[in-house]
Amino acid sequence: MSSIIEGYNYDIFISYRQNDNKYDGWVTEFINNLSKELEATIKNKINVYFDANLNDGLLETHLVSKSLEDKLKCLIFIPILSRTYCDPNSYAWNNEFLAFIKIAEHDRFGLNIKLSGSNFSSRILPVRIHDLDPEDIKLVENQLGFIRSVDFIYHSQGVNRPLRQKDDDVIQNIKQLIYRDQINKIANAIDEIIRGLKRAQAATSEEEKVEIIPSVDVRSQGIKIPLTQISRDKEPDSDEPSTEKPAKKKKKRIIYTSSSLVIVLAVIALYIFSSGSTLPFSRRDWIIITDFENLTENPVFDKSLYTAFTLSTSQSIYINVLPKSRMIETLKRIGINDMQNIDEKMGRDIALREGLNIYIVPGISEIGNKYAITAKILDAKTGDLLKSEILYADTQDDILATLDHLSKRVRHSLGESRYTISTQDKPLQKVTTSSLEALKLYSLGIEQHLKLDFTGARDYYQNALKIDTGFVSAKASLGSLLIEKFGDMNLGRELLNQALHSVNNLTEKEKLGILAFNASNVEKDLAKSVEYTKMRISLYPDDAIAHNNLGYIYYQLNQFEDAAEEYKVAIHIDPNTYISYSGLTWIYLEKLGKADSALVWSERMVSNNPQNVWGYVNLGAAWLCFDSLSRAEAAFIKAREINSDLSVNLFRLAHIYRMQTRYDEAIEILKNILLKNPDEPSANYDLGVNYQAMGNKEEAIRYFTAFKNYATEVWVKEMPDNVGTYIVMSAVNARLGNMESSSQMLQKAIEIDSTMHERYAELLCLQGKVPQALNQLERAFSKGYRNLFWLKLTPDLEALEYDIRFHNLLEKYFK
């Protein structure tokens, strides 16, 4: 058998578990119907491999890899996803599904193929015939990312089976999937992928055409064939007369021309799809790109060219570019906190500390009336120059286009094939801006954003848009920032909406990031945000930011175990992602009640990021859950040494002092918080708690009253329908001894939301109703409440501190 594309043995490989074909021959029926649909959809004859052997797999005496090697050399792989297929111990999973992924990732097309427009598709086209269990979905998604399947599932009450052709007219089929329509979807998807593969086969950029036209260098054979020769209708001129017969002569000419054409086409294919490189770099390795060496006197190049060059290079699905945020964190670990410019020496230091082999130093200089733009590829271990590239731009307006070409050359030098480059290469002037001045301002905005100077970032983004009102990335960055950090939903939405109209102009990474943010923060469609983020991860599996974002979306969906796994992946990719560490730690402390896991990850964060304040804040919280107040205190004190103004850490340290009956020290911290922020209401409440514990009733009443006045004037007026308003009013009234008012406020809170059992337990404790409080706690625990940190920290549950019933509940639910 052969494929419609040379070099492949089959067009389609159908992979399935024999269990799914035994009962009613579903797979056989599916393949027969699909074959008919393909004949009506695609002009060419499509060859399908389908193993009808009743044994699940080859015989034990067969060499699996050798027997399947030829068959798996196919264009499209269709796994029939069922309850039994998703099994790591099955033959089909290991020797077909995983084997095809490995083969496809290393063949000339790769696993993902560019379709018409700017969309991409995997060469794996899943067909799902059952609603899968969560663990099975995760098993598949670990290999493919988001499952984009064509479903053949019959949906009815208590039913989970494959859809059949005879079900098309059955009313009980809840989702009303039409078998024939689903078959047609599969055929159309196959047609689209094959068209993409054919385009890829012939794909070549303008730069490559220019390089190919003069000649093809067949280095291994030591010959050089001019391309003009292969299109001649006549033999080359000869001084000697021919003695051969015309027919024989014609036959010889045809053989000569055909063999030459085969050689040339083979060489062209090798040229386009080859990814060979002698540099110490492998697929998905990381590189450092330093700031540009600006040898001109024009400051506009200082930041703008770095942003443009890294943006172009980061389109690659073959190369990972270390982000600036990670470089900054690496520099902080060696004591460099005010980074202005990462030069060649600093780039090498970062590469060595990150264990990278390659770092790249780009530069720009003026030679006569032209700009020389260079890229040095250097060995991190020795500092030796491995390769250099130089291109020239006639004018400043030509620089971005020249940077695009330079990026392509660097990518190919590192081993990326020209075909792969062509599928992930949008022009810089399209994805950024034609104005270098606007690009510089945008670059400065990014730097301020990374430094958490959100006001500075906002100003730079706004100024960039004043120069180029159509700058899509600036609109998206400013819109997202206004929504996330400034609460300006109206302007933020407007800017995001404008960016979305031109989102296809951006790189795939930027595009999918914006779509995910908009779905999550504007449309409030978390499921759609998950889909976009998984699409981004499927293209860029080493994108730590995308994994962190997916973890946070899962957190919002209350899928805490999934969130934890994504945070772990982000940390594995980038050990400096403190936001992922914090997210993971708080899932274990607040949502899963696993203090031992929280301790492990907070200690690892401190080890990897010894100067990051949040590592010690998290570590202190973890030790508190083990009732180790001295160790918690030491961690919070270390955090205060790093950042003396971090209020969340100061509040926690004050609680530790209160729990150790060191009330004066707790009061000192809380008064300092109020001194810096007089409107901080929580400090007033906590001061009242400490004075009350000391027996200083007068001071306790003063601070509780201040807290109550704030809550009445602000929260009751501004948030009269918020359950939290009445919870705090009930608590402070109980502290002031107004039990009737406290009970009334508690009742109002319950009327708004009756599910806040853990908070109502606190109020009942303050009212002296301990048995009712314990009942509320058990209801909270039975419904999944696991915030062990808050149970240990809050002073409002102190009445339960020595109650054996409370400790029995903790023992029961927190194992």
LOFI-87027 format. One record per residue (C-alpha): residue in three letters; x, y, z. Coordinates in steps of 0.02 Angstrom, whole numbers, padded with zeros to 5 digits, always signed. Example, Ala and Ser with C-alpha at 12.3 -4.5 7.8 and 13.67 -1.06 7.14 Angstrom:
! residues 2
ala+00615-00225+00390
ser+00684-00053+00357
//
This chain:
! residues 815
met+00000+00000+00000
ser+00052+00180-00023
ser-00005+00351+00030
ile-00058+00498-00078
ile+00102+00581-00015
glu+00265+00497-00060
gly+00361+00422+00084
tyr+00209+00365+00183
asn+00131+00191+00175
tyr-00047+00231+00227
asp-00154+00386+00231
ile-00251+00337+00388
phe-00215+00217+00531
ile-00367+00166+00636
ser-00316+00119+00814
tyr-00442+00036+00931
arg-00466-00094+01067
gln-00537-00257+01003
asn-00658-00254+01151
asp-00749-00110+01066
asn-00781-00212+00909
lys-00836-00377+00983
tyr-01012-00339+01039
asp-01090-00262+00883
gly-00945-00233+00764
trp-00952-00046+00794
val-00775-00011+00732
thr-00798-00114+00573
glu-00963-00024+00537
phe-00879+00144+00569
ile-00735+00108+00449
asn-00851+00046+00312
asn-00957+00203+00323
leu-00806+00317+00336
ser-00729+00238+00180
lys-00888+00274+00081
glu-00892+00453+00145
leu-00709+00479+00099
glu-00744+00420-00079
ala-00877+00556-00092
thr-00768+00690-00009
ile-00590+00669-00075
lys-00543+00645-00257
asn-00393+00535-00221
lys-00405+00356-00162
ile-00374+00355+00027
asn-00286+00203+00098
val-00344+00154+00272
tyr-00255+00029+00385
phe-00373-00066+00500
asp-00318-00221+00594
ala-00467-00340+00597
asn-00369-00471+00696
leu-00476-00531+00841
asn-00324-00540+00954
asp-00288-00377+01041
gly-00119-00345+00962
leu+00012-00447+00874
leu+00069-00617+00929
glu+00190-00626+01074
thr+00325-00692+00956
his+00313-00540+00842
leu+00429-00392+00858
val+00302-00254+00886
ser+00411-00108+00834
lys+00464-00193+00671
ser+00290-00259+00629
leu+00205-00091+00654
glu+00342+00024+00593
asp+00282+00025+00413
lys+00097+00032+00456
leu+00117+00179+00576
lys+00207+00278+00440
cys+00043+00363+00396
leu-00026+00538+00374
ile-00169+00533+00497
phe-00195+00429+00654
ile-00373+00400+00716
pro-00386+00327+00892
ile-00558+00263+00944
leu-00566+00331+01121
ser-00667+00218+01233
arg-00670+00164+01413
thr-00551+00023+01372
tyr-00438+00115+01249
cys-00375+00239+01380
asp-00270+00110+01470
pro-00081+00130+01491
asn-00065-00060+01497
ser-00154-00092+01332
tyr-00070-00140+01171
ala-00159-00006+01068
trp-00111+00133+01188
asn+00074+00090+01201
asn+00117+00019+01031
glu+00002+00120+00920
phe-00053+00283+01003
leu+00109+00328+01093
ala+00215+00254+00954
phe+00131+00363+00821
ile+00159+00520+00926
lys+00344+00480+00936
ile+00356+00444+00749
ala+00256+00598+00696
glu+00353+00717+00808
his+00512+00671+00716
asp+00453+00655+00536
arg+00458+00795+00408
phe+00286+00866+00448
gly+00283+00853+00637
leu+00130+00813+00742
asn+00038+00977+00707
ile-00002+01039+00533
lys-00051+01212+00474
leu-00222+01219+00391
ser-00293+01352+00278
gly-00293+01523+00360
ser-00197+01527+00523
asn-00270+01374+00610
phe-00175+01217+00659
ser-00230+01038+00680
ser-00151+00883+00752
arg-00123+00734+00636
ile-00208+00635+00775
leu-00395+00645+00746
pro-00483+00565+00897
val-00653+00483+00885
arg-00739+00469+01055
ile-00870+00334+01080
his-00895+00348+01269
asp-00905+00487+01398
leu-00735+00458+01478
asp-00692+00458+01662
pro-00591+00610+01723
glu-00433+00505+01744
asp-00448+00441+01566
ile-00472+00617+01498
lys-00317+00672+01592
leu-00219+00524+01524
val-00260+00575+01345
glu-00236+00761+01375
asn-00063+00730+01446
gln-00016+00675+01269
leu-00126+00785+01159
gly-00176+00935+01262
phe-00360+00978+01245
ile-00457+00833+01165
arg-00532+00898+01003
ser-00630+00742+00957
val-00776+00699+00845
asp-00899+00615+00962
phe-01004+00461+00925
ile-01091+00446+01094
tyr-01272+00400+01124
his-01334+00511+01265
ser-01483+00455+01367
gln-01528+00435+01551
gly-01408+00308+01627
val-01334+00261+01457
asn-01153+00277+01399
arg-01127+00185+01234
pro-01068+00216+01055
leu-01187+00302+00933
arg-01242+00193+00786
gln-01317+00234+00619
lys-01486+00162+00668
asp-01495+00288+00813
asp-01518+00440+00700
asp-01707+00439+00720
val-01713+00390+00905
ile-01796+00528+01007
gln-01714+00474+01171
asn-01542+00524+01105
ile-01531+00680+01215
lys-01395+00776+01122
gln-01466+00725+00954
leu-01298+00682+00875
ile-01329+00622+00696
tyr-01217+00475+00651
arg-01206+00522+00466
asp-01162+00703+00511
gln-01022+00645+00626
ile-00954+00531+00488
asn-00957+00681+00372
lys-00864+00787+00501
ile-00727+00656+00509
ala-00711+00649+00319
asn-00704+00840+00306
ala-00573+00849+00443
ile-00468+00718+00352
asp-00486+00815+00190
glu-00430+00976+00275
ile-00279+00894+00356
ile-00225+00811+00193
arg-00240+00977+00102
gly-00130+01055+00236
leu-00003+00916+00216
lys+00001+00940+00029
arg+00028+01126+00050
ala+00166+01090+00174
gln+00248+00973+00049
ala+00261+01113-00077
ala+00289+01254+00049
thr+00438+01368+00031
ser+00467+01548+00083
glu+00522+01687-00035
glu+00693+01684+00047
glu+00710+01499+00010
lys+00657+01521-00171
val+00793+01648-00197
glu+00920+01530-00123
ile+00860+01380-00225
ile+00846+01459-00397
pro+01032+01474-00441
ser+01080+01294-00406
val+01062+01144-00293
asp+01217+01086-00202
val+01216+00897-00184
arg+01358+00892-00059
ser+01354+00707-00023
gln+01379+00665-00209
gly+01500+00806-00245
ile+01397+00873-00392
lys+01306+01035-00426
ile+01154+01033-00540
pro+01092+01194-00619
leu+00903+01201-00607
thr+00889+01271-00782
gln+00949+01103-00848
ile+00800+01002-00789
ser+00673+01099-00892
arg+00762+01087-01061
asp+00667+01003-01203
lys+00829+00959-01295
glu+00992+00876-01257
pro+01139+00990-01216
asp+01235+01044-01369
ser+01377+00930-01421
asp+01522+00952-01541
glu+01513+00767-01593
pro+01376+00708-01708
ser+01255+00580-01639
thr+01263+00403-01707
glu+01111+00340-01610
lys+00941+00310-01685
pro+00813+00446-01648
ala+00697+00332-01548
lys+00838+00266-01442
lys+00906+00441-01419
lys+00735+00503-01362
lys+00718+00361-01237
lys+00889+00399-01163
arg+00845+00584-01148
ile+00687+00544-01050
ile+00781+00432-00929
tyr+00912+00565-00903
thr+00786+00703-00871
ser+00680+00597-00752
ser+00829+00542-00649
ser+00893+00720-00638
leu+00721+00780-00585
val+00710+00648-00448
ile+00880+00700-00381
val+00836+00883-00383
leu+00666+00857-00304
ala+00746+00750-00170
val+00873+00885-00135
ile+00738+01019-00129
ala+00638+00913-00008
leu+00794+00888+00096
tyr+00824+01075+00091
ile+00648+01117+00150
phe+00621+00981+00278
ser+00799+00954+00340
ser+00833+01003+00519
gly+01013+00950+00538
ser+01130+01052+00647
thr+01303+01027+00719
leu+01270+01148+00863
pro+01242+01080+01040
phe+01055+01103+01031
ser+00906+00984+01027
arg+00720+01007+01000
arg+00636+01105+01142
asp+00801+01156+01221
trp+00812+01331+01294
ile+00916+01479+01236
ile+00957+01650+01305
ile+00939+01804+01196
thr+01028+01953+01269
asp+00981+02134+01242
phe+01038+02208+01078
glu+01215+02278+01068
asn+01169+02449+01000
leu+01325+02519+00917
thr+01228+02659+00834
glu+01188+02825+00915
asn+01001+02799+00896
pro+00920+02756+01066
val+00760+02694+00983
phe+00847+02527+00955
asp+00887+02498+01139
lys+00731+02403+01190
ser+00627+02389+01033
leu+00740+02270+00936
tyr+00754+02146+01080
thr+00564+02136+01092
ala+00547+02114+00903
phe+00684+01983+00888
thr+00625+01878+01035
leu+00445+01890+00977
ser+00493+01826+00806
thr+00603+01687+00874
ser+00476+01637+01007
gln+00352+01589+00871
ser+00456+01431+00854
ile+00383+01268+00919
tyr+00559+01195+00908
ile+00656+01322+01013
asn+00617+01386+01188
val+00673+01564+01223
leu+00703+01601+01407
pro+00582+01742+01451
lys+00644+01906+01522
ser+00549+01875+01685
arg+00650+01716+01715
met+00813+01805+01675
ile+00770+01940+01801
glu+00736+01810+01936
thr+00902+01724+01897
leu+00994+01889+01915
lys+00908+01924+02081
arg+00978+01761+02148
ile+01154+01825+02115
gly+01117+01993+02196
ile+01077+02097+02041
asn+00910+02180+02079
asp+00914+02333+01967
met+00941+02258+01797
gln+00952+02386+01656
asn+01033+02290+01514
ile+01078+02107+01491
asp+01242+02108+01394
glu+01348+01965+01327
lys+01435+01930+01494
met+01274+01934+01591
gly+01189+01825+01461
arg+01324+01693+01480
asp+01309+01700+01671
ile+01122+01671+01659
ala+01145+01529+01535
leu+01270+01442+01649
arg+01159+01459+01801
glu+01009+01394+01705
gly+01111+01249+01633
leu+01091+01303+01451
asn+01211+01265+01309
ile+01176+01412+01195
tyr+01157+01599+01214
ile+01132+01724+01074
val+01195+01902+01067
pro+01110+02010+00936
gly+01175+02180+00883
ile+01152+02327+00766
ser+01278+02446+00692
glu+01290+02570+00548
ile+01401+02532+00399
gly+01397+02672+00274
asn+01216+02708+00234
lys+01156+02537+00291
tyr+01118+02449+00454
ala+01211+02288+00493
ile+01107+02173+00603
thr+01199+02026+00678
ala+01170+01875+00789
lys+01312+01782+00874
ile+01275+01605+00930
leu+01391+01567+01075
asp+01437+01416+01181
ala+01387+01450+01362
lys+01521+01337+01437
thr+01669+01411+01344
gly+01604+01577+01279
asp+01666+01525+01106
leu+01580+01587+00949
leu+01491+01440+00867
lys+01412+01532+00722
ser+01368+01709+00671
glu+01239+01783+00554
ile+01238+01956+00477
leu+01106+02040+00370
tyr+01090+02218+00306
ala+00944+02340+00306
asp+00949+02485+00184
thr+00842+02599+00291
gln+00767+02603+00465
asp+00601+02552+00389
asp+00681+02389+00330
ile+00747+02337+00501
leu+00595+02236+00559
ala+00588+02136+00398
thr+00776+02105+00414
leu+00752+02046+00593
asp+00624+01921+00529
his+00752+01848+00409
leu+00885+01846+00545
ser+00768+01752+00661
lys+00737+01620+00526
arg+00923+01595+00500
val+00956+01576+00686
arg+00813+01452+00703
his+00876+01348+00557
ser+01055+01354+00624
leu+00990+01277+00785
gly+00912+01133+00688
glu+00735+01188+00647
ser+00677+01138+00473
arg+00630+01271+00347
tyr+00457+01195+00333
thr+00425+01209+00520
ile+00490+01387+00517
ser+00370+01431+00376
thr+00220+01366+00474
gln+00264+01469+00628
asp+00319+01634+00554
lys+00209+01788+00550
pro+00295+01948+00493
leu+00347+02066+00631
gln+00265+02218+00553
lys+00102+02121+00559
val+00116+02055+00737
thr+00190+02213+00815
thr+00200+02386+00740
ser+00294+02471+00600
ser+00345+02609+00721
leu+00506+02573+00815
glu+00467+02717+00933
ala+00299+02639+00980
leu+00384+02470+00996
lys+00514+02544+01115
leu+00379+02619+01227
tyr+00286+02454+01225
ser+00447+02363+01273
leu+00473+02482+01420
gly+00295+02446+01471
ile+00331+02260+01475
glu+00484+02291+01584
gln+00382+02392+01709
his+00248+02259+01706
leu+00377+02127+01752
lys+00437+02239+01895
leu+00255+02249+01956
asp+00253+02436+01923
phe+00079+02430+01848
thr+00057+02619+01841
gly+00219+02637+01743
ala+00170+02495+01627
arg+00000+02574+01595
asp+00080+02741+01550
tyr+00202+02663+01427
tyr+00066+02560+01343
gln-00042+02715+01326
asn+00101+02815+01251
ala+00139+02676+01128
leu-00043+02682+01070
lys-00033+02870+01047
ile+00102+02841+00916
asp+00021+02690+00834
thr-00166+02680+00869
gly-00176+02512+00782
phe-00043+02426+00888
val-00139+02265+00931
ser-00020+02196+01064
ala-00019+02362+01156
lys-00209+02367+01155
ala-00219+02191+01224
ser-00086+02222+01358
leu-00164+02386+01414
gly-00341+02315+01411
ser-00291+02163+01515
leu-00195+02272+01638
leu-00341+02393+01662
ile-00460+02249+01698
glu-00343+02149+01809
lys-00252+02283+01909
phe-00354+02443+01897
gly-00532+02377+01891
asp-00571+02485+01740
met-00687+02360+01656
asn-00762+02480+01529
leu-00602+02543+01447
gly-00518+02375+01472
arg-00658+02284+01381
glu-00659+02412+01241
leu-00472+02392+01210
leu-00482+02203+01219
asn-00627+02203+01098
gln-00526+02307+00975
ala-00379+02187+00994
leu-00493+02037+00965
his-00546+02106+00796
ser-00364+02093+00739
val-00310+01945+00845
asn-00267+01838+00693
asn-00126+01960+00655
leu-00035+01909+00814
thr+00077+01759+00846
glu-00015+01601+00896
lys+00051+01615+01074
glu-00011+01794+01094
lys-00174+01759+01004
leu-00221+01610+01113
gly-00167+01702+01271
ile-00282+01850+01232
leu-00428+01738+01185
ala-00408+01641+01348
phe-00398+01801+01452
asn-00551+01875+01368
ala-00651+01715+01390
ser-00606+01707+01575
asn-00614+01889+01628
val-00739+01967+01508
glu-00854+01829+01446
lys-00840+01734+01612
asp-00832+01573+01512
leu-00701+01472+01604
ala-00728+01316+01498
lys-00685+01414+01341
ser-00533+01488+01428
val-00475+01311+01470
glu-00493+01262+01287
tyr-00391+01409+01222
thr-00256+01382+01354
lys-00242+01197+01311
met-00227+01242+01127
arg-00081+01355+01173
ile+00000+01219+01277
ser-00020+01093+01135
leu+00086+01208+01025
tyr+00205+01265+01162
pro+00213+01127+01295
asp+00356+01214+01387
asp+00260+01376+01413
ala+00263+01393+01603
ile+00146+01544+01600
ala+00013+01447+01505
his+00023+01302+01628
asn+00010+01424+01774
asn-00140+01509+01694
leu-00225+01341+01665
gly-00194+01299+01847
tyr-00279+01459+01902
ile-00429+01427+01788
tyr-00446+01253+01861
tyr-00437+01333+02034
gln-00583+01446+01988
leu-00678+01293+01927
asn-00646+01207+02095
gln-00545+01072+02005
phe-00410+01082+02135
glu-00315+00921+02097
asp-00304+00972+01913
ala-00248+01146+01965
ala-00112+01073+02074
glu-00046+00967+01931
glu-00035+01117+01814
tyr+00055+01220+01945
lys+00180+01078+01966
val+00212+01073+01778
ala+00241+01262+01778
ile+00366+01245+01921
his+00454+01100+01835
ile+00477+01208+01679
asp+00526+01364+01775
pro+00577+01340+01958
asn+00569+01530+01980
thr+00381+01545+01952
tyr+00340+01598+02129
ile+00158+01630+02082
ser+00140+01445+02039
tyr+00223+01395+02203
ser+00102+01506+02299
gly-00047+01441+02202
leu+00005+01262+02236
thr+00040+01293+02420
trp-00127+01377+02448
ile-00222+01238+02360
tyr-00145+01116+02484
leu-00178+01229+02634
glu-00346+01307+02590
lys-00432+01182+02475
leu-00361+01009+02505
gly-00303+01020+02686
lys-00137+00935+02648
ala-00014+01023+02762
asp+00126+00899+02727
ser+00119+00937+02540
ala+00111+01124+02575
leu+00267+01110+02683
val+00363+01014+02549
trp+00324+01140+02412
ser+00351+01295+02518
glu+00521+01228+02573
arg+00563+01194+02391
met+00512+01371+02347
val+00627+01442+02481
ser+00768+01332+02417
asn+00746+01388+02236
asn+00702+01569+02275
pro+00789+01614+02439
gln+00760+01801+02414
asn+00576+01789+02369
val+00467+01846+02514
trp+00321+01733+02469
gly+00422+01575+02497
tyr+00439+01618+02682
val+00258+01678+02695
asn+00201+01510+02628
leu+00324+01415+02738
gly+00261+01504+02894
ala+00081+01459+02849
ala+00129+01276+02825
trp+00218+01266+02994
leu+00067+01345+03078
cys-00038+01200+03015
phe+00079+01084+03109
asp+00059+01192+03266
ser+00244+01234+03258
leu+00227+01416+03308
ser+00413+01446+03333
arg+00454+01388+03155
ala+00308+01487+03085
glu+00371+01641+03178
ala+00547+01619+03108
ala+00480+01607+02930
phe+00370+01761+02948
ile+00515+01860+03025
lys+00626+01811+02877
ala+00489+01870+02759
arg+00483+02036+02853
glu+00671+02057+02831
ile+00649+02040+02643
asn+00494+02152+02633
ser+00450+02250+02789
asp+00289+02321+02714
leu+00202+02162+02657
ser+00043+02178+02761
val-00018+01998+02739
asn+00144+01936+02818
leu+00135+02063+02959
phe-00043+02011+03003
arg+00011+01829+03010
leu+00159+01869+03120
ala+00044+01966+03237
his-00071+01813+03247
ile+00077+01703+03292
tyr+00124+01821+03434
arg-00057+01822+03494
met-00062+01631+03493
gln+00098+01632+03598
thr+00014+01758+03718
arg+00145+01887+03667
tyr+00009+02019+03652
asp+00121+02173+03665
glu+00223+02118+03514
ala+00065+02081+03416
ile-00008+02251+03461
glu+00151+02340+03407
ile+00144+02260+03235
leu-00041+02299+03214
lys-00020+02481+03267
asn+00120+02501+03139
ile+00003+02434+03006
leu-00127+02564+03056
leu+00006+02699+03058
lys+00048+02664+02875
asn-00133+02633+02825
pro-00258+02715+02945
asp-00406+02644+02852
glu-00354+02462+02874
pro-00508+02391+02963
ser-00439+02217+03000
ala-00300+02292+03108
asn-00432+02374+03220
tyr-00523+02208+03243
asp-00362+02113+03282
leu-00306+02249+03403
gly-00472+02229+03493
val-00444+02040+03502
asn-00272+02061+03580
tyr-00328+02191+03708
gln-00477+02082+03752
ala-00361+01934+03780
met-00253+02043+03893
gly-00406+02094+03994
asn-00395+02276+03939
lys-00581+02299+03909
glu-00574+02486+03877
glu-00447+02474+03735
ala-00534+02323+03664
ile-00700+02416+03653
arg-00612+02566+03573
tyr-00540+02464+03431
phe-00693+02353+03407
thr-00800+02510+03397
ala-00683+02585+03266
phe-00700+02426+03165
lys-00890+02424+03183
asn-00903+02606+03129
tyr-00802+02571+02972
ala-00907+02417+02931
thr-01068+02516+02956
glu-01015+02668+02856
val-00931+02575+02713
trp-00984+02393+02697
val-01165+02405+02753
lys-01196+02556+02641
glu-01096+02498+02489
met-01128+02310+02499
pro-01297+02285+02585
asp-01327+02121+02493
asn-01157+02044+02527
val-01155+01899+02650
gly-00982+01952+02712
thr-01050+02118+02772
tyr-01165+02035+02898
ile-01037+01905+02950
val-00915+02040+03008
met-01056+02141+03088
ser-01111+01986+03184
ala-00932+01952+03241
val-00895+02127+03305
asn-01063+02141+03394
ala-01026+01976+03483
arg-00855+02043+03532
leu-00939+02199+03602
gly-01062+02093+03700
asn-01215+02137+03593
met-01273+01956+03571
glu-01449+01999+03513
ser-01381+02110+03373
ser-01251+01977+03332
ser-01388+01846+03313
gln-01490+01962+03201
met-01340+01992+03088
leu-01305+01804+03082
gln-01484+01772+03028
lys-01470+01902+02889
ala-01310+01819+02828
ile-01395+01647+02825
glu-01542+01718+02727
ile-01420+01781+02593
asp-01313+01623+02587
ser-01349+01471+02694
thr-01192+01376+02638
met-01059+01474+02734
his-01054+01344+02872
glu-00873+01372+02924
arg-00901+01559+02949
tyr-01062+01530+03045
ala-00967+01411+03159
glu-00852+01556+03206
leu-00999+01670+03247
leu-01084+01535+03351
cys-00921+01511+03448
leu-00917+01698+03485
gln-01097+01687+03544
gly-01052+01543+03661
lys-01152+01413+03561
val-01016+01282+03546
pro-01124+01127+03503
gln-01209+01222+03361
ala-01038+01283+03303
leu-00973+01104+03295
asn-01125+01052+03195
gln-01091+01190+03069
leu-00909+01139+03056
glu-00954+00958+03022
arg-01074+01014+02885
ala-00935+01120+02809
phe-00811+00975+02815
ser-00936+00852+02741
lys-00959+00970+02593
gly-00772+00981+02562
tyr-00712+01130+02665
arg-00526+01102+02699
asn-00450+01271+02745
leu-00338+01203+02883
phe-00234+01363+02889
trp-00384+01473+02931
leu-00449+01348+03059
lys-00282+01363+03149
leu-00263+01551+03128
thr-00431+01631+03165
pro-00456+01694+03342
asp-00645+01673+03325
leu-00631+01483+03348
glu-00526+01493+03507
ala-00672+01422+03608
leu-00639+01255+03521
glu-00452+01251+03552
tyr-00462+01120+03690
asp-00626+01037+03639
ile-00600+00853+03602
arg-00749+00853+03483
phe-00663+00983+03374
his-00501+00883+03368
asn-00597+00725+03326
leu-00673+00815+03177
leu-00501+00870+03119
glu-00437+00692+03139
lys-00584+00626+03039
tyr-00575+00745+02891
phe-00391+00797+02884
lys-00294+00636+02864
//
